[in-house]
Amino acid sequence: MALNRIWYNTITIVGFAIAIGSLLYSTLLQFNKMSLWRSNTGFIWMSVTNPVQWLMEISQVEGENK
């Protein structure tokens, strides 16, 4: 009985992980299509390390688009 519960929990966690992963992946693809950033990893790294730079980058891109 306990084994069934462990399997159920594992399958549930894996299912959620796959769902969240695919959601993030599709979001990244959407941003890519919008060409808001030149390199995804660089942009993500920048947004994690330096929010001010990140905000400046976005406002620059917004300015270029106008």
PQR file with spaces between the fields and no chain letter, atoms N, CA, C, O and H, PARSE charges and radii, in Angstrom:
ATOM       1  N    MET     1       0.841   -1.210    0.000 -0.4000 1.5000
ATOM       2  CA   MET     1       0.000    0.000    0.000 -0.0000 2.0000
ATOM       3  C    MET     1       0.875    1.260    0.000  0.5500 1.7000
ATOM       4  O    MET     1       0.625    2.209   -0.742 -0.5500 1.4000
ATOM       5  N    ALA     2       1.900    1.241    0.847 -0.4000 1.5000
ATOM       6  CA   ALA     2       2.788    2.400    0.913 -0.0000 2.0000
ATOM       7  C    ALA     2       3.544    2.574   -0.408  0.5500 1.7000
ATOM       8  O    ALA     2       3.800    3.693   -0.851 -0.5500 1.4000
ATOM       9  H    ALA     2       2.103    0.470    1.450  0.4000 1.0000
ATOM      10  N    LEU     3       3.899    1.429   -1.030 -0.4000 1.5000
ATOM      11  CA   LEU     3       4.631    1.478   -2.292 -0.0000 2.0000
ATOM      12  C    LEU     3       3.784    2.163   -3.364  0.5500 1.7000
ATOM      13  O    LEU     3       4.297    2.959   -4.150 -0.5500 1.4000
ATOM      14  H    LEU     3       3.692    0.520   -0.669  0.4000 1.0000
ATOM      15  N    ASN     4       2.485    1.852   -3.396 -0.4000 1.5000
ATOM      16  CA   ASN     4       1.585    2.476   -4.361 -0.0000 2.0000
ATOM      17  C    ASN     4       1.556    3.992   -4.169  0.5500 1.7000
ATOM      18  O    ASN     4       1.555    4.753   -5.137 -0.5500 1.4000
ATOM      19  H    ASN     4       2.068    1.205   -2.757  0.4000 1.0000
ATOM      20  N    ARG     5       1.534    4.414   -2.911 -0.4000 1.5000
ATOM      21  CA   ARG     5       1.491    5.850   -2.627 -0.0000 2.0000
ATOM      22  C    ARG     5       2.772    6.529   -3.113  0.5500 1.7000
ATOM      23  O    ARG     5       2.725    7.626   -3.668 -0.5500 1.4000
ATOM      24  H    ARG     5       1.535    3.796   -2.125  0.4000 1.0000
ATOM      25  N    ILE     6       3.921    5.871   -2.902 -0.4000 1.5000
ATOM      26  CA   ILE     6       5.197    6.443   -3.352 -0.0000 2.0000
ATOM      27  C    ILE     6       5.193    6.575   -4.872  0.5500 1.7000
ATOM      28  O    ILE     6       5.590    7.609   -5.410 -0.5500 1.4000
ATOM      29  H    ILE     6       3.960    4.979   -2.451  0.4000 1.0000
ATOM      30  N    TRP     7       4.745    5.529   -5.563 -0.4000 1.5000
ATOM      31  CA   TRP     7       4.687    5.589   -7.029 -0.0000 2.0000
ATOM      32  C    TRP     7       3.763    6.713   -7.480  0.5500 1.7000
ATOM      33  O    TRP     7       4.087    7.453   -8.409 -0.5500 1.4000
ATOM      34  H    TRP     7       4.423    4.689   -5.127  0.4000 1.0000
ATOM      35  N    TYR     8       2.623    6.838   -6.828 -0.4000 1.5000
ATOM      36  CA   TYR     8       1.654    7.874   -7.188 -0.0000 2.0000
ATOM      37  C    TYR     8       2.272    9.261   -7.027  0.5500 1.7000
ATOM      38  O    TYR     8       2.144   10.114   -7.905 -0.5500 1.4000
ATOM      39  H    TYR     8       2.360    6.237   -6.073  0.4000 1.0000
ATOM      40  N    ASN     9       2.953    9.477   -5.880 -0.4000 1.5000
ATOM      41  CA   ASN     9       3.600   10.771   -5.641 -0.0000 2.0000
ATOM      42  C    ASN     9       4.675   11.046   -6.678  0.5500 1.7000
ATOM      43  O    ASN     9       4.784   12.165   -7.180 -0.5500 1.4000
ATOM      44  H    ASN     9       3.057    8.783   -5.167  0.4000 1.0000
ATOM      45  N    THR    10       5.476   10.025   -7.004 -0.4000 1.5000
ATOM      46  CA   THR    10       6.551   10.202   -7.981 -0.0000 2.0000
ATOM      47  C    THR    10       5.983   10.593   -9.337  0.5500 1.7000
ATOM      48  O    THR    10       6.474   11.520   -9.981 -0.5500 1.4000
ATOM      49  H    THR    10       5.388    9.116   -6.596  0.4000 1.0000
ATOM      50  N    ILE    11       4.939    9.877   -9.767 -0.4000 1.5000
ATOM      51  CA   ILE    11       4.326   10.168  -11.062 -0.0000 2.0000
ATOM      52  C    ILE    11       3.735   11.576  -11.070  0.5500 1.7000
ATOM      53  O    ILE    11       3.849   12.296  -12.062 -0.5500 1.4000
ATOM      54  H    ILE    11       4.541    9.125   -9.243  0.4000 1.0000
ATOM      55  N    THR    12       3.106   11.965   -9.968 -0.4000 1.5000
ATOM      56  CA   THR    12       2.521   13.300   -9.871 -0.0000 2.0000
ATOM      57  C    THR    12       3.596   14.372   -9.983  0.5500 1.7000
ATOM      58  O    THR    12       3.441   15.339  -10.729 -0.5500 1.4000
ATOM      59  H    THR    12       3.013   11.380   -9.162  0.4000 1.0000
ATOM      60  N    ILE    13       4.704   14.196   -9.229 -0.4000 1.5000
ATOM      61  CA   ILE    13       5.794   15.183   -9.241 -0.0000 2.0000
ATOM      62  C    ILE    13       6.397   15.276  -10.640  0.5500 1.7000
ATOM      63  O    ILE    13       6.633   16.372  -11.150 -0.5500 1.4000
ATOM      64  H    ILE    13       4.831   13.411   -8.623  0.4000 1.0000
ATOM      65  N    VAL    14       6.644   14.118  -11.257 -0.4000 1.5000
ATOM      66  CA   VAL    14       7.219   14.115  -12.610 -0.0000 2.0000
ATOM      67  C    VAL    14       6.265   14.797  -13.588  0.5500 1.7000
ATOM      68  O    VAL    14       6.694   15.561  -14.453 -0.5500 1.4000
ATOM      69  H    VAL    14       6.452   13.229  -10.843  0.4000 1.0000
ATOM      70  N    GLY    15       4.985   14.521  -13.446 -0.4000 1.5000
ATOM      71  CA   GLY    15       3.994   15.151  -14.317 -0.0000 2.0000
ATOM      72  C    GLY    15       4.001   16.667  -14.177  0.5500 1.7000
ATOM      73  O    GLY    15       3.972   17.390  -15.173 -0.5500 1.4000
ATOM      74  H    GLY    15       4.637   13.900  -12.743  0.4000 1.0000
ATOM      75  N    PHE    16       4.039   17.143  -12.939 -0.4000 1.5000
ATOM      76  CA   PHE    16       4.089   18.589  -12.713 -0.0000 2.0000
ATOM      77  C    PHE    16       5.366   19.192  -13.292  0.5500 1.7000
ATOM      78  O    PHE    16       5.340   20.262  -13.901 -0.5500 1.4000
ATOM      79  H    PHE    16       4.063   16.556  -12.130  0.4000 1.0000
ATOM      80  N    ALA    17       6.494   18.485  -13.093 -0.4000 1.5000
ATOM      81  CA   ALA    17       7.778   18.977  -13.606 -0.0000 2.0000
ATOM      82  C    ALA    17       7.722   19.117  -15.126  0.5500 1.7000
ATOM      83  O    ALA    17       8.183   20.114  -15.679 -0.5500 1.4000
ATOM      84  H    ALA    17       6.515   17.616  -12.598  0.4000 1.0000
ATOM      85  N    ILE    18       7.158   18.120  -15.793 -0.4000 1.5000
ATOM      86  CA   ILE    18       7.056   18.166  -17.255 -0.0000 2.0000
ATOM      87  C    ILE    18       6.139   19.316  -17.678  0.5500 1.7000
ATOM      88  O    ILE    18       6.447   20.044  -18.621 -0.5500 1.4000
ATOM      89  H    ILE    18       6.783   17.310  -15.343  0.4000 1.0000
ATOM      90  N    ALA    19       5.010   19.476  -16.979 -0.4000 1.5000
ATOM      91  CA   ALA    19       4.062   20.536  -17.322 -0.0000 2.0000
ATOM      92  C    ALA    19       4.703   21.916  -17.158  0.5500 1.7000
ATOM      93  O    ALA    19       4.600   22.761  -18.046 -0.5500 1.4000
ATOM      94  H    ALA    19       4.759   18.885  -16.213  0.4000 1.0000
ATOM      95  N    ILE    20       5.365   22.140  -16.016 -0.4000 1.5000
ATOM      96  CA   ILE    20       5.996   23.431  -15.751 -0.0000 2.0000
ATOM      97  C    ILE    20       7.127   23.673  -16.746  0.5500 1.7000
ATOM      98  O    ILE    20       7.287   24.779  -17.263 -0.5500 1.4000
ATOM      99  H    ILE    20       5.449   21.453  -15.294  0.4000 1.0000
ATOM     100  N    GLY    21       7.916   22.616  -17.011 -0.4000 1.5000
ATOM     101  CA   GLY    21       9.024   22.740  -17.962 -0.0000 2.0000
ATOM     102  C    GLY    21       8.541   23.137  -19.345  0.5500 1.7000
ATOM     103  O    GLY    21       9.115   24.026  -19.975 -0.5500 1.4000
ATOM     104  H    GLY    21       7.786   21.717  -16.591  0.4000 1.0000
ATOM     105  N    SER    22       7.487   22.484  -19.822 -0.4000 1.5000
ATOM     106  CA   SER    22       6.988   22.795  -21.163 -0.0000 2.0000
ATOM     107  C    SER    22       6.400   24.205  -21.191  0.5500 1.7000
ATOM     108  O    SER    22       6.503   24.899  -22.203 -0.5500 1.4000
ATOM     109  H    SER    22       7.021   21.763  -19.311  0.4000 1.0000
ATOM     110  N    LEU    23       5.788   24.629  -20.094 -0.4000 1.5000
ATOM     111  CA   LEU    23       5.238   25.978  -20.017 -0.0000 2.0000
ATOM     112  C    LEU    23       6.355   27.013  -20.133  0.5500 1.7000
ATOM     113  O    LEU    23       6.253   27.963  -20.909 -0.5500 1.4000
ATOM     114  H    LEU    23       5.704   24.065  -19.273  0.4000 1.0000
ATOM     115  N    LEU    24       7.435   26.817  -19.347 -0.4000 1.5000
ATOM     116  CA   LEU    24       8.578   27.731  -19.406 -0.0000 2.0000
ATOM     117  C    LEU    24       9.184   27.741  -20.803  0.5500 1.7000
ATOM     118  O    LEU    24       9.531   28.797  -21.334 -0.5500 1.4000
ATOM     119  H    LEU    24       7.518   26.045  -18.717  0.4000 1.0000
ATOM     120  N    TYR    25       9.309   26.532  -21.405 -0.4000 1.5000
ATOM     121  CA   TYR    25       9.913   26.418  -22.725 -0.0000 2.0000
ATOM     122  C    TYR    25       9.104   27.197  -23.762  0.5500 1.7000
ATOM     123  O    TYR    25       9.670   27.918  -24.584 -0.5500 1.4000
ATOM     124  H    TYR    25       9.027   25.675  -20.974  0.4000 1.0000
ATOM     125  N    SER    26       7.777   27.048  -23.719 -0.4000 1.5000
ATOM     126  CA   SER    26       6.931   27.751  -24.693 -0.0000 2.0000
ATOM     127  C    SER    26       6.989   29.260  -24.461  0.5500 1.7000
ATOM     128  O    SER    26       6.931   30.040  -25.411 -0.5500 1.4000
ATOM     129  H    SER    26       7.318   26.462  -23.051  0.4000 1.0000
ATOM     130  N    THR    27       7.106   29.671  -23.184 -0.4000 1.5000
ATOM     131  CA   THR    27       7.234   31.101  -22.878 -0.0000 2.0000
ATOM     132  C    THR    27       8.520   31.654  -23.475  0.5500 1.7000
ATOM     133  O    THR    27       8.528   32.735  -24.062 -0.5500 1.4000
ATOM     134  H    THR    27       7.154   29.037  -22.412  0.4000 1.0000
ATOM     135  N    LEU    28       9.622   30.893  -23.318 -0.4000 1.5000
ATOM     136  CA   LEU    28      10.899   31.316  -23.899 -0.0000 2.0000
ATOM     137  C    LEU    28      10.789   31.419  -25.414  0.5500 1.7000
ATOM     138  O    LEU    28      11.324   32.350  -26.017 -0.5500 1.4000
ATOM     139  H    LEU    28       9.616   30.015  -22.841  0.4000 1.0000
ATOM     140  N    LEU    29      10.098   30.465  -26.029 -0.4000 1.5000
ATOM     141  CA   LEU    29       9.933   30.506  -27.485 -0.0000 2.0000
ATOM     142  C    LEU    29       9.157   31.750  -27.894  0.5500 1.7000
ATOM     143  O    LEU    29       9.490   32.381  -28.896 -0.5500 1.4000
ATOM     144  H    LEU    29       9.664   29.709  -25.539  0.4000 1.0000
ATOM     145  N    GLN    30       8.120   32.114  -27.129 -0.4000 1.5000
ATOM     146  CA   GLN    30       7.341   33.314  -27.436 -0.0000 2.0000
ATOM     147  C    GLN    30       8.232   34.551  -27.385  0.5500 1.7000
ATOM     148  O    GLN    30       8.179   35.397  -28.277 -0.5500 1.4000
ATOM     149  H    GLN    30       7.849   31.601  -26.314  0.4000 1.0000
ATOM     150  N    PHE    31       9.052   34.652  -26.335 -0.4000 1.5000
ATOM     151  CA   PHE    31       9.957   35.794  -26.211 -0.0000 2.0000
ATOM     152  C    PHE    31      10.946   35.810  -27.367  0.5500 1.7000
ATOM     153  O    PHE    31      11.306   36.872  -27.876 -0.5500 1.4000
ATOM     154  H    PHE    31       9.095   33.964  -25.611  0.4000 1.0000
ATOM     155  N    ASN    32      11.385   34.610  -27.778 -0.4000 1.5000
ATOM     156  CA   ASN    32      12.317   34.506  -28.889 -0.0000 2.0000
ATOM     157  C    ASN    32      11.695   35.050  -30.163  0.5500 1.7000
ATOM     158  O    ASN    32      12.347   35.767  -30.922 -0.5500 1.4000
ATOM     159  H    ASN    32      11.092   33.748  -27.365  0.4000 1.0000
ATOM     160  N    LYS    33      10.418   34.705  -30.402 -0.4000 1.5000
ATOM     161  CA   LYS    33       9.727   35.183  -31.594 -0.0000 2.0000
ATOM     162  C    LYS    33       9.589   36.700  -31.552  0.5500 1.7000
ATOM     163  O    LYS    33       9.670   37.366  -32.584 -0.5500 1.4000
ATOM     164  H    LYS    33       9.888   34.123  -29.786  0.4000 1.0000
ATOM     165  N    MET    34       9.379   37.244  -30.353 -0.4000 1.5000
ATOM     166  CA   MET    34       9.264   38.690  -30.209 -0.0000 2.0000
ATOM     167  C    MET    34      10.620   39.364  -30.343  0.5500 1.7000
ATOM     168  O    MET    34      10.703   40.589  -30.433 -0.5500 1.4000
ATOM     169  H    MET    34       9.312   36.703  -29.514  0.4000 1.0000
ATOM     170  N    SER    35      11.680   38.570  -30.358 -0.4000 1.5000
ATOM     171  CA   SER    35      13.071   39.035  -30.459 -0.0000 2.0000
ATOM     172  C    SER    35      13.373   40.127  -29.426  0.5500 1.7000
ATOM     173  O    SER    35      14.023   41.128  -29.728 -0.5500 1.4000
ATOM     174  H    SER    35      11.614   37.575  -30.285  0.4000 1.0000
ATOM     175  N    LEU    36      12.884   39.906  -28.201 -0.4000 1.5000
ATOM     176  CA   LEU    36      13.163   40.866  -27.129 -0.0000 2.0000
ATOM     177  C    LEU    36      14.603   40.761  -26.660  0.5500 1.7000
ATOM     178  O    LEU    36      15.148   41.711  -26.098 -0.5500 1.4000
ATOM     179  H    LEU    36      12.356   39.093  -27.956  0.4000 1.0000
ATOM     180  N    TRP    37      15.221   39.608  -26.888 -0.4000 1.5000
ATOM     181  CA   TRP    37      16.602   39.453  -26.442 -0.0000 2.0000
ATOM     182  C    TRP    37      17.421   38.771  -27.513  0.5500 1.7000
ATOM     183  O    TRP    37      16.918   37.952  -28.283 -0.5500 1.4000
ATOM     184  H    TRP    37      14.778   38.836  -27.345  0.4000 1.0000
ATOM     185  N    ARG    38      18.705   39.127  -27.547 -0.4000 1.5000
ATOM     186  CA   ARG    38      19.588   38.564  -28.566 -0.0000 2.0000
ATOM     187  C    ARG    38      19.990   37.145  -28.210  0.5500 1.7000
ATOM     188  O    ARG    38      19.999   36.265  -29.070 -0.5500 1.4000
ATOM     189  H    ARG    38      19.113   39.792  -26.922  0.4000 1.0000
ATOM     190  N    SER    39      20.324   36.917  -26.941 -0.4000 1.5000
ATOM     191  CA   SER    39      20.645   35.541  -26.532 -0.0000 2.0000
ATOM     192  C    SER    39      19.901   35.241  -25.245  0.5500 1.7000
ATOM     193  O    SER    39      20.047   35.956  -24.254 -0.5500 1.4000
ATOM     194  H    SER    39      20.317   37.632  -26.242  0.4000 1.0000
ATOM     195  N    ASN    40      19.097   34.176  -25.259 -0.4000 1.5000
ATOM     196  CA   ASN    40      18.245   33.848  -24.118 -0.0000 2.0000
ATOM     197  C    ASN    40      19.035   33.711  -22.832  0.5500 1.7000
ATOM     198  O    ASN    40      18.684   34.313  -21.817 -0.5500 1.4000
ATOM     199  H    ASN    40      18.978   33.595  -26.064  0.4000 1.0000
ATOM     200  N    THR    41      20.114   32.915  -22.868 -0.4000 1.5000
ATOM     201  CA   THR    41      20.861   32.642  -21.639 -0.0000 2.0000
ATOM     202  C    THR    41      21.491   33.918  -21.101  0.5500 1.7000
ATOM     203  O    THR    41      21.483   34.158  -19.893 -0.5500 1.4000
ATOM     204  H    THR    41      20.399   32.427  -23.693  0.4000 1.0000
ATOM     205  N    GLY    42      22.035   34.734  -21.994 -0.4000 1.5000
ATOM     206  CA   GLY    42      22.648   35.986  -21.571 -0.0000 2.0000
ATOM     207  C    GLY    42      21.627   36.889  -20.899  0.5500 1.7000
ATOM     208  O    GLY    42      21.909   37.522  -19.881 -0.5500 1.4000
ATOM     209  H    GLY    42      22.042   34.539  -22.975  0.4000 1.0000
ATOM     210  N    PHE    43      20.441   36.938  -21.484 -0.4000 1.5000
ATOM     211  CA   PHE    43      19.392   37.804  -20.945 -0.0000 2.0000
ATOM     212  C    PHE    43      18.939   37.308  -19.583  0.5500 1.7000
ATOM     213  O    PHE    43      18.756   38.093  -18.653 -0.5500 1.4000
ATOM     214  H    PHE    43      20.213   36.424  -22.311  0.4000 1.0000
ATOM     215  N    ILE    44      18.756   35.979  -19.472 -0.4000 1.5000
ATOM     216  CA   ILE    44      18.319   35.408  -18.196 -0.0000 2.0000
ATOM     217  C    ILE    44      19.385   35.649  -17.138  0.5500 1.7000
ATOM     218  O    ILE    44      19.079   36.051  -16.016 -0.5500 1.4000
ATOM     219  H    ILE    44      18.905   35.340  -20.227  0.4000 1.0000
ATOM     220  N    TRP    45      20.649   35.398  -17.504 -0.4000 1.5000
ATOM     221  CA   TRP    45      21.760   35.599  -16.559 -0.0000 2.0000
ATOM     222  C    TRP    45      21.786   37.046  -16.107  0.5500 1.7000
ATOM     223  O    TRP    45      21.969   37.326  -14.923 -0.5500 1.4000
ATOM     224  H    TRP    45      20.898   35.071  -18.415  0.4000 1.0000
ATOM     225  N    MET    46      21.605   37.975  -17.048 -0.4000 1.5000
ATOM     226  CA   MET    46      21.635   39.393  -16.735 -0.0000 2.0000
ATOM     227  C    MET    46      20.490   39.751  -15.793  0.5500 1.7000
ATOM     228  O    MET    46      20.674   40.500  -14.833 -0.5500 1.4000
ATOM     229  H    MET    46      21.456   37.748  -18.010  0.4000 1.0000
ATOM     230  N    SER    47      19.298   39.206  -16.078 -0.4000 1.5000
ATOM     231  CA   SER    47      18.135   39.548  -15.258 -0.0000 2.0000
ATOM     232  C    SER    47      18.298   39.002  -13.844  0.5500 1.7000
ATOM     233  O    SER    47      17.755   39.562  -12.892 -0.5500 1.4000
ATOM     234  H    SER    47      19.148   38.598  -16.857  0.4000 1.0000
ATOM     235  N    VAL    48      19.049   37.905  -13.708 -0.4000 1.5000
ATOM     236  CA   VAL    48      19.273   37.352  -12.370 -0.0000 2.0000
ATOM     237  C    VAL    48      20.328   38.174  -11.638  0.5500 1.7000
ATOM     238  O    VAL    48      20.183   38.455  -10.449 -0.5500 1.4000
ATOM     239  H    VAL    48      19.491   37.450  -14.481  0.4000 1.0000
ATOM     240  N    THR    49      21.404   38.567  -12.355 -0.4000 1.5000
ATOM     241  CA   THR    49      22.528   39.208  -11.688 -0.0000 2.0000
ATOM     242  C    THR    49      22.335   40.710  -11.536  0.5500 1.7000
ATOM     243  O    THR    49      22.791   41.293  -10.552 -0.5500 1.4000
ATOM     244  H    THR    49      21.521   38.339  -13.322  0.4000 1.0000
ATOM     245  N    ASN    50      21.662   41.347  -12.497 -0.4000 1.5000
ATOM     246  CA   ASN    50      21.604   42.808  -12.459 -0.0000 2.0000
ATOM     247  C    ASN    50      20.272   43.343  -12.991  0.5500 1.7000
ATOM     248  O    ASN    50      20.149   43.616  -14.185 -0.5500 1.4000
ATOM     249  H    ASN    50      21.292   40.873  -13.296  0.4000 1.0000
ATOM     250  N    PRO    51      19.274   43.495  -12.114 -0.5600 1.5000
ATOM     251  CA   PRO    51      17.946   43.957  -12.544  0.2800 2.0000
ATOM     252  C    PRO    51      17.954   45.333  -13.198  0.5500 1.7000
ATOM     253  O    PRO    51      17.155   45.596  -14.096 -0.5500 1.4000
ATOM     254  N    VAL    52      18.857   46.222  -12.751 -0.4000 1.5000
ATOM     255  CA   VAL    52      18.889   47.571  -13.328 -0.0000 2.0000
ATOM     256  C    VAL    52      19.305   47.491  -14.788  0.5500 1.7000
ATOM     257  O    VAL    52      18.681   48.102  -15.655 -0.5500 1.4000
ATOM     258  H    VAL    52      19.506   46.008  -12.021  0.4000 1.0000
ATOM     259  N    GLN    53      20.369   46.731  -15.053 -0.4000 1.5000
ATOM     260  CA   GLN    53      20.839   46.528  -16.421 -0.0000 2.0000
ATOM     261  C    GLN    53      19.726   45.897  -17.259  0.5500 1.7000
ATOM     262  O    GLN    53      19.511   46.257  -18.416 -0.5500 1.4000
ATOM     263  H    GLN    53      20.876   46.235  -14.348  0.4000 1.0000
ATOM     264  N    TRP    54      19.028   44.944  -16.635 -0.4000 1.5000
ATOM     265  CA   TRP    54      17.929   44.247  -17.307 -0.0000 2.0000
ATOM     266  C    TRP    54      16.844   45.242  -17.731  0.5500 1.7000
ATOM     267  O    TRP    54      16.348   45.187  -18.856 -0.5500 1.4000
ATOM     268  H    TRP    54      19.203   44.652  -15.695  0.4000 1.0000
ATOM     269  N    LEU    55      16.482   46.148  -16.819 -0.4000 1.5000
ATOM     270  CA   LEU    55      15.457   47.149  -17.125 -0.0000 2.0000
ATOM     271  C    LEU    55      15.932   48.077  -18.232  0.5500 1.7000
ATOM     272  O    LEU    55      15.158   48.432  -19.121 -0.5500 1.4000
ATOM     273  H    LEU    55      16.885   46.193  -15.905  0.4000 1.0000
ATOM     274  N    MET    56      17.215   48.476  -18.184 -0.4000 1.5000
ATOM     275  CA   MET    56      17.762   49.346  -19.218 -0.0000 2.0000
ATOM     276  C    MET    56      17.726   48.644  -20.570  0.5500 1.7000
ATOM     277  O    MET    56      17.379   49.250  -21.584 -0.5500 1.4000
ATOM     278  H    MET    56      17.844   48.188  -17.462  0.4000 1.0000
ATOM     279  N    GLU    57      18.091   47.356  -20.578 -0.4000 1.5000
ATOM     280  CA   GLU    57      18.086   46.577  -21.819 -0.0000 2.0000
ATOM     281  C    GLU    57      16.685   46.565  -22.425  0.5500 1.7000
ATOM     282  O    GLU    57      16.516   46.773  -23.627 -0.5500 1.4000
ATOM     283  H    GLU    57      18.374   46.864  -19.755  0.4000 1.0000
ATOM     284  N    ILE    58      15.684   46.318  -21.579 -0.4000 1.5000
ATOM     285  CA   ILE    58      14.296   46.267  -22.077 -0.0000 2.0000
ATOM     286  C    ILE    58      13.884   47.623  -22.626  0.5500 1.7000
ATOM     287  O    ILE    58      13.269   47.689  -23.690 -0.5500 1.4000
ATOM     288  H    ILE    58      15.822   46.149  -20.603  0.4000 1.0000
ATOM     289  N    SER    59      14.207   48.710  -21.927 -0.4000 1.5000
ATOM     290  CA   SER    59      13.786   50.025  -22.399 -0.0000 2.0000
ATOM     291  C    SER    59      14.523   50.385  -23.690  0.5500 1.7000
ATOM     292  O    SER    59      13.963   51.070  -24.545 -0.5500 1.4000
ATOM     293  H    SER    59      14.706   48.656  -21.062  0.4000 1.0000
ATOM     294  N    GLN    60      15.768   49.932  -23.841 -0.4000 1.5000
ATOM     295  CA   GLN    60      16.499   50.154  -25.093 -0.0000 2.0000
ATOM     296  C    GLN    60      15.800   49.443  -26.243  0.5500 1.7000
ATOM     297  O    GLN    60      15.584   50.020  -27.309 -0.5500 1.4000
ATOM     298  H    GLN    60      16.223   49.375  -23.146  0.4000 1.0000
ATOM     299  N    VAL    61      15.446   48.170  -26.008 -0.4000 1.5000
ATOM     300  CA   VAL    61      14.776   47.389  -27.054 -0.0000 2.0000
ATOM     301  C    VAL    61      13.433   48.028  -27.393  0.5500 1.7000
ATOM     302  O    VAL    61      13.057   48.101  -28.563 -0.5500 1.4000
ATOM     303  H    VAL    61      15.621   47.701  -25.142  0.4000 1.0000
ATOM     304  N    GLU    62      12.706   48.493  -26.370 -0.4000 1.5000
ATOM     305  CA   GLU    62      11.421   49.154  -26.601 -0.0000 2.0000
ATOM     306  C    GLU    62      11.637   50.401  -27.470  0.5500 1.7000
ATOM     307  O    GLU    62      10.855   50.679  -28.379 -0.5500 1.4000
ATOM     308  H    GLU    62      13.011   48.433  -25.419  0.4000 1.0000
ATOM     309  N    GLY    63      12.708   51.142  -27.179 -0.4000 1.5000
ATOM     310  CA   GLY    63      13.009   52.344  -27.959 -0.0000 2.0000
ATOM     311  C    GLY    63      13.330   52.004  -29.400  0.5500 1.7000
ATOM     312  O    GLY    63      12.917   52.712  -30.319 -0.5500 1.4000
ATOM     313  H    GLY    63      13.344   50.915  -26.441  0.4000 1.0000
ATOM     314  N    GLU    64      14.080   50.904  -29.603 -0.4000 1.5000
ATOM     315  CA   GLU    64      14.444   50.490  -30.961 -0.0000 2.0000
ATOM     316  C    GLU    64      13.200   50.090  -31.760  0.5500 1.7000
ATOM     317  O    GLU    64      13.142   50.292  -32.973 -0.5500 1.4000
ATOM     318  H    GLU    64      14.416   50.329  -28.856  0.4000 1.0000
ATOM     319  N    ASN    65      12.216   49.527  -31.074 -0.4000 1.5000
ATOM     320  CA   ASN    65      11.027   49.033  -31.766 -0.0000 2.0000
ATOM     321  C    ASN    65      10.115   50.168  -32.237  0.5500 1.7000
ATOM     322  O    ASN    65       9.329   49.988  -33.167 -0.5500 1.4000
ATOM     323  H    ASN    65      12.263   49.363  -30.089  0.4000 1.0000
ATOM     324  N    LYS    66      10.220   51.345  -31.593 -0.4000 1.5000
ATOM     325  CA   LYS    66       9.317   52.453  -31.927 -0.0000 2.0000
ATOM     326  C    LYS    66       9.709   53.123  -33.240  0.5500 1.7000
ATOM     327  O    LYS    66       9.054   54.073  -33.668 -0.5500 1.4000
ATOM     328  H    LYS    66      10.859   51.492  -30.837  0.4000 1.0000
